[in-house]
Amino acid sequence: MRILGIDPGLAIAGYAIINYEENSMVLETSGSIQTDKTSAVSDRLLEIFEDLSKIIECYHPDCASIEKLYFFKNQKTIIPVGEARGVILAVLAKYGIEIYEYTPIEVKQVLTGYGRADKKEVEQMVKYALNCNILPKLDDTIDAIAIAICHARNIH
């Protein structure tokens, strides 16, 4: 099963494709969609739409897991992230990809056993799950990988 993990954002949307078969996970690709902060919001949303469409057309994921918005500390970012998330959900629907949603607490709980784990603990468990020592530098990309792993573990 090919799982697309997505950490939504307007400035940076992390993504990862994980192949999951019989308790084995392999990271096929990961990265980020980064938009220009000086561009109009509509142009940035269109860029997310187009870039994610290309990723889906290239890798043909079986399903997608995406971070669910449930609480935000920074009220200034909730609307742009919500808009980006809406575009991402629309792209997934356009391609008929089944969507699974997880809160950050659920992802941390599944990966580390503790819903309030910090980023370093999550990163360590991502390395462990993928049996690798080096991960991408961007937190958004690591989060997308974690979201994909969370789904793989939930369907197990």
C-alpha positions as CSV (number, residue, x, y, z in Angstrom):
1,M,0.0,0.0,0.0
2,R,1.3,3.4,-0.9
3,I,0.4,6.1,1.7
4,L,0.7,9.8,1.1
5,G,1.3,11.7,4.3
6,I,0.6,15.5,4.3
7,D,1.4,18.2,6.8
8,P,-0.7,21.1,5.5
9,G,0.4,24.7,5.4
10,L,0.3,27.7,3.2
11,A,4.0,28.6,3.3
12,I,5.2,25.0,3.6
13,A,3.2,21.9,3.0
14,G,5.2,18.7,3.8
15,Y,4.6,15.5,2.0
16,A,5.8,11.9,2.1
17,I,5.1,8.7,0.2
18,I,5.5,5.5,2.3
19,N,5.2,2.0,0.9
20,Y,3.8,-0.2,3.5
21,E,3.6,-4.0,3.2
22,E,3.4,-6.7,5.8
23,N,4.8,-4.6,8.7
24,S,7.6,-3.1,6.5
25,M,7.7,0.6,5.7
26,V,9.9,2.2,3.1
27,L,10.1,5.9,2.5
28,E,9.7,6.3,-1.3
29,T,10.0,10.1,-1.4
30,S,9.4,13.1,0.7
31,G,9.7,16.9,0.4
32,S,7.7,20.1,0.7
33,I,5.6,22.4,-1.4
34,Q,6.9,25.9,-0.6
35,T,5.0,29.0,-1.7
36,D,6.3,32.6,-2.1
37,K,5.1,34.7,0.9
38,T,5.0,37.8,-1.4
39,S,2.5,36.2,-3.8
40,A,-1.3,36.5,-3.5
41,V,-2.9,33.9,-1.4
42,S,-4.9,32.7,-4.4
43,D,-1.7,32.1,-6.3
44,R,-0.2,30.3,-3.4
45,L,-3.2,28.0,-3.1
46,L,-3.1,27.3,-6.8
47,E,0.6,26.4,-6.5
48,I,-0.3,23.9,-3.8
49,F,-3.1,22.5,-5.9
50,E,-0.8,22.1,-9.0
51,D,2.2,20.7,-7.2
52,L,0.2,18.2,-5.2
53,S,-1.5,17.1,-8.4
54,K,1.9,16.4,-9.9
55,I,3.0,14.4,-6.9
56,I,-0.2,12.3,-7.0
57,E,0.1,11.7,-10.8
58,C,3.7,10.6,-10.4
59,Y,3.4,8.3,-7.3
60,H,-0.3,7.1,-7.5
61,P,-0.9,6.8,-3.7
62,D,-3.6,4.4,-2.5
63,C,-4.7,6.6,0.3
64,A,-3.7,9.8,2.1
65,S,-3.3,10.7,5.7
66,I,-3.4,14.4,6.6
67,E,-3.1,16.4,9.8
68,K,-6.4,17.4,11.2
69,L,-6.8,21.0,12.5
70,Y,-8.3,20.8,16.0
71,F,-6.5,23.6,18.0
72,F,-4.1,26.3,17.1
73,K,-1.9,28.4,19.4
74,N,-1.3,31.1,16.8
75,Q,-4.6,32.5,15.7
76,K,-3.0,34.3,12.7
77,T,-2.1,31.0,11.0
78,I,-5.3,29.0,11.4
79,I,-7.1,30.5,8.5
80,P,-4.2,30.2,5.9
81,V,-3.5,26.7,7.1
82,G,-7.2,25.9,6.9
83,E,-7.4,27.3,3.3
84,A,-4.3,25.2,2.3
85,R,-5.9,22.2,3.9
86,G,-9.1,22.7,2.0
87,V,-7.2,22.9,-1.3
88,I,-5.3,19.7,-0.4
89,L,-8.5,17.9,0.4
90,A,-10.0,19.0,-2.9
91,V,-7.0,17.6,-4.8
92,L,-7.3,14.3,-3.0
93,A,-11.0,14.2,-3.8
94,K,-10.3,15.1,-7.5
95,Y,-8.1,12.0,-7.7
96,G,-10.5,9.8,-5.7
97,I,-7.9,9.2,-3.0
98,E,-9.3,7.9,0.3
99,I,-8.5,10.4,3.1
100,Y,-7.7,9.7,6.8
101,E,-7.2,12.5,9.3
102,Y,-5.2,12.5,12.5
103,T,-4.6,15.2,15.1
104,P,-1.0,15.9,16.2
105,I,-1.8,14.2,19.5
106,E,-2.9,11.1,17.8
107,V,0.2,11.0,15.6
108,K,2.5,11.4,18.6
109,Q,0.5,8.8,20.6
110,V,0.8,6.2,17.8
111,L,4.5,6.9,17.1
112,T,5.8,7.4,20.7
113,G,3.1,6.1,23.0
114,Y,2.8,9.7,24.5
115,G,0.5,12.3,23.0
116,R,2.6,15.2,24.2
117,A,5.9,14.0,22.9
118,D,8.3,16.7,21.6
119,K,9.6,17.0,18.0
120,K,12.9,15.2,18.8
121,E,11.0,12.1,20.2
122,V,8.8,12.0,17.1
123,E,11.9,12.3,14.9
124,Q,13.6,9.4,16.7
125,M,10.6,7.2,16.3
126,V,10.3,8.1,12.6
127,K,14.0,7.0,12.2
128,Y,13.3,3.8,14.1
129,A,10.1,3.0,12.0
130,L,12.0,3.5,8.7
131,N,15.2,1.9,10.0
132,C,17.3,5.0,8.9
133,N,19.6,7.5,10.5
134,I,19.1,10.5,8.3
135,L,15.8,12.4,7.8
136,P,15.0,15.5,5.8
137,K,15.8,18.8,7.5
138,L,12.4,20.4,7.3
139,D,10.1,19.7,10.3
140,D,7.1,19.9,7.9
141,T,8.5,17.0,5.9
142,I,9.3,14.9,9.0
143,D,5.7,15.6,10.2
144,A,4.3,14.4,6.9
145,I,6.4,11.2,7.2
146,A,5.1,10.7,10.8
147,I,1.5,11.2,9.6
148,A,2.0,8.5,7.0
149,I,3.6,6.1,9.5
150,C,0.7,6.8,11.9
151,H,-1.8,5.7,9.3
152,A,0.3,2.6,8.4
153,R,0.2,1.6,12.1
154,N,-3.5,2.3,12.4
155,I,-4.4,-0.1,9.5
156,H,-2.1,-2.8,10.9
